[in-house]
Amino acid sequence: MGTTFALRTALDGARSLSPASLTVTLPRVITASHLSRRFGPVVAVDDLSFEIEKGEVVGFLGPNGAGKTTTLRILAGFLPATSGSASIAGHDVLTDSLEVRRHIGYLAETVPLYAEHRVDEMLEFQGRLHGLSRAERKRRIPEVLERVGVLDRRRQLVGHLSRGLRQRVGLATALLPDPEVLILDEPTSGLDPLQRIGVRKLIEDLGAERTVLVSSHILPEIEAVCPRVIILNQGRLAADGTHDELVRTLGHASFVRLELTGAVPPGSLAKLAALDGVDDVTENAGGFDLRCDSDLRDAVGAVVQREGWPVRELSWKQATLEELFARIALQLDETHTEAPA
Amino acid sequence: MKGALTIYRRELAGLFVAPLAWILLTIALTLSGWLFVTMLKETGGDIVAATRFVGGQGITYWAVMIFLPPLLTMRMISEESKNGLLEFLLTSPVSDTAVVVGKFLAALSFMGLFWSSNLIYAGALTGLGSPPDWPPVLGGYLGALLVSGLFCSIGLFASSVTSTPILAAFGSMVGSLLILLLPNLVGLVDWPWLTEEIAAVDVMSHFHRSFLVGVLDTKVVVFFLAGTLLFLFLASRAVEAKRWR
């Protein structure tokens, strides 16, 4: 309870500063409010709320079992939420599910495709499901296959394709009806590094023209393509914002490192702690770590110069999203203390 | 309903690109052709008896009826629910019912194709100058479609409540067999009221007394249609229930 609450409060502050909240004219494409989903006694998604605006590319990040897939399935209209509601393009995912499904391209992690059909037959089927006319199918199918780079494989049996190619065909299938919103569950899982780069590039391109929601448990994937990240942990929203916002607001780990040669001069700790913007100072390994939100190297340098301390190192260690993610995932955060119920 | 048509086309294509359909069709047609010829020889060329035999009188007819629909339908929902294709279908803009109906129609079409062999035998005999009694042949075909429909819907329902195709096939075979043998089973107990009620769902004698003599009894037709609709309804509920699990 403690951690999410603290983090979220911190985030609320951050979001009010975020550029996203300044562009209020953009319509919200995806709204989730207080979504919860239980599987028997297991709470997979717990009171999850977020909003995604048109044209945003958002990464869903979280360790395995954090509730990413469940949330995406709720949005895609496959699973109903136990409580709470969600809407896509103004249609409720539960009561107006068919309309929602017309607006989304959803690719599940397993990349479900009919193995016994050829690639173009699979797309033909998808086109019919979405009510595309014969002419539209004839135009769109080569177009999307070209887009994902498998046009030359269109007569191949889906079952004979490699994992990477299957993933591309799956993406083509999701793209075929030209959906407003793309929901991709772990689109890079099981791919080799080269294929990952390819898919990542593709998602980046797609993000330029439509709203994309991508999930992954691999941080660099998300960092590379998604300007905004939603971090889930144990079904709850752990963090939500752009990379920089997250690092800034949750960056307890940012600090200025000052290392001196020789013994630590008496009273130096107090002098450093008195600096503006320093949250706290700890002495370790013959130096100091000054926790602060911004780069205070200049101020620290001035103190060092004034006092004449012999310096070995003065550096600014910024928290990375990776550290942040690990903290959240491993619940290392010091704010994480189970509040008594 | 356009969605159901799309699913239907895919399922039918799916059946025929996989070897199972061809294997079943080959075995069953060979068996039925052989039986028909044997019957013709045995009866000394009694065309009516032979067409009746392969069209519903013989026990082989019912054996095929019990085995074929479960084998056709066993994978349709159970396997797709396991490999994620059901998730794909259920996140497409088609209703759950359309998915079930499309699959059902595909299985039924296959059965219709299979039973059309009896029409071909009758047609061949007509061509050879000794036409059979057509009303029972046509009635028998319609009856075969209705019974197949009932058993295919049972098969689909079984496929929707288990995730193992073999289990689904087994379950629907047992279910179909029970329905066929119900009148014999109640004969084992001495409760006249029960026997009377059960007589109303006596599939085989309905079939023999109505379709096989070329008479269309509305009551019997409605009985089969109602049973089929019931199991299709149950199957689509079961598919919907998968979303909640």
Interface residues (C-beta under 8 A of the other chain):
Chain A: F39 R73 A76 G77 F78 L79 P80 L98 E99 R101 R102 I104 Y106 A108 T110 V111 P112 L113 Y114 E116 H117 E121 F125 Q126 R128 L129 H130 G131
Chain B: K2 G3 T6 I7 R9 R10 A13 G14 V17 A18 N83 G84 L85 E87 F88 L89 L90 T91 S92 P93 V94 S95 R243 W244 R245
